[in-house]
């Protein structure tokens, strides 16, 4: 593993030096003034994520095409004995806060029914861990727990607990479970309100933990569920494209220092309790207090304790819902932004593995690169406007640099597209090669339009953090709802203003010079109508009828997905082949634990 990491680091450093050198050469006409240095520094800040994403994609594609078993190549753990009965005790943790109770009940009912159908619920218990702030919602949650217990309680005991103080947010919610009931279980499978996992996947995670006693966290690859909104359909298609090659590539060099994304993962409870408690960060301001992005910190602490953290890059049996519209996507990202920037206080924790420190730095750069990228996009035109009698850029190195970076940025999606196109079953799942290529092209254009919208949102938010502005931890918007014009305008007017200035500048330039940045400018200029249009059900269904951006779960839905009776699946004519089993154990009541 050390050899892999050294090779990866060497190539990354060489790529960094080469790209920084190309940019230096591109800016060389006329010498280097303050603006040239500013542009170069902004470009350098964006490089780590660009280079690492590209290398992950190349490695991932190579493994997917050349390895006999790509999953085993990057996650070399014992598979576990599939014929042996389960002897360990596993807690299923459903972490919720002010959510749609009906939707949660469907998700939990589906998972428990699947476990009952497969006869694999041995040793499992369900804990509904509520941080709900509203009494009326809490009442509905408790009634839901009672119904689930009456139906499944003899096979999977159901416990409902509500906290009213929300201390530590989700990390505090999970640790409260550990303090109360952790000693009664070997493992915990953490679920978000929108998480759904098949019985086969749940049991497979447990067997792998049984067979690998030094495995502390095993993260499954959660993929998006079929969605109604056009925004979600395009977004999760792009996520699906980039996820497999990127995850396999990163797992190749991260190895036992893998990621934890906070849900759809299994934890070994004892070391988690002993080593992964997160005390509040001291001080005042938005980067102090509870750590919002707790998952990656828990992963590096688990690894520091001597337990492996790995990701299992399999795209089946583990699902989640993606944001229904652009504003919710931005809101979720800003919460992650604040949480990731808190990592600067943790970089020098004693005993962390070098790879763990790199992961924390990269998590910070993921958002810090947004203002740098924005500064580059503003600085380059300004340099052109202020150049006096000379061309401010070298055309030859500039063209090489532009197309190189463009290829590197989209490499994870291109790599997975090539892998899908080369496998018959995968092509069929995504609707055929032509649809995959056209859908990928459309998604890349859309993501290019979305990139400056997100960069502006990140940059404004980071600027606000300097003045003490922070985000909250409220319930996520999951249901589809057309965005009101006033709300979209109030949130996206800075992007629109940026787009007006960008288009005004583009109009003064030769089209052959500025055409590559036209999607970026149009994305900001039309951010408001784009956000509204892509939040609608009608455009989402039109996107489905166009046959673009389809995912395999829509073309050949697994039983656990069918059983969810998702609105999109119903709209396109998919129905569950059999009803959810009727109540089995009438009279069983849940354990109700008050805060």
ABEGO torsion letter per residue (X at the ends): XAAAAAAAAAAAAAAAAAAAAAAAAAAABGEBBAAAAAAAAAAAAAAAAAAAAAAAAAAAAAAAAABABAAAAABBBBAEBAABBBABBBBBBBBBBGBBAAAAAAAAAAAAAAAAAAGAABGBBBBBBBABABAAAAAAAAAAAAAAAAAAAAABBBBBBBBAAGBGEAAAAAAAAAAAAAAABABBBBBBAABBBBAAAAAAAAAAAAABAABABBBBBBBBBBBABAAAAAAAAAAAAAAAAAAAAAAAAAEAABBBAGBGBBBBAAAAAAAABBBBBBEBEAABEBBABAAAAAAAAAAAAGBBBBBBBBBBGBBBBBBABAAAAAAAAAAAAAAAAAAAAAAABBGBBAAAAAAAAAAAAAAAAAAAAAAAAAAAAAAAAABBGBBABBAAAAAAAAAAAAAAAAAAAAAAAAAAAABAAAAAAAGEAAAAAAAAAAAAAAAAAAAAAAAAAAAAAAAAAAAGBBBBBBBBBABBBBBBAAAAAAAAAAAAAAAAAAAAAAAABBAAAAAAAAAAAAAAAAAAAAAAAAABAAAAAAAAAAGBGBBAAAABBBAAAAAAGBAAAAAAGBBBABBBBBBABBGBBBBBBBX
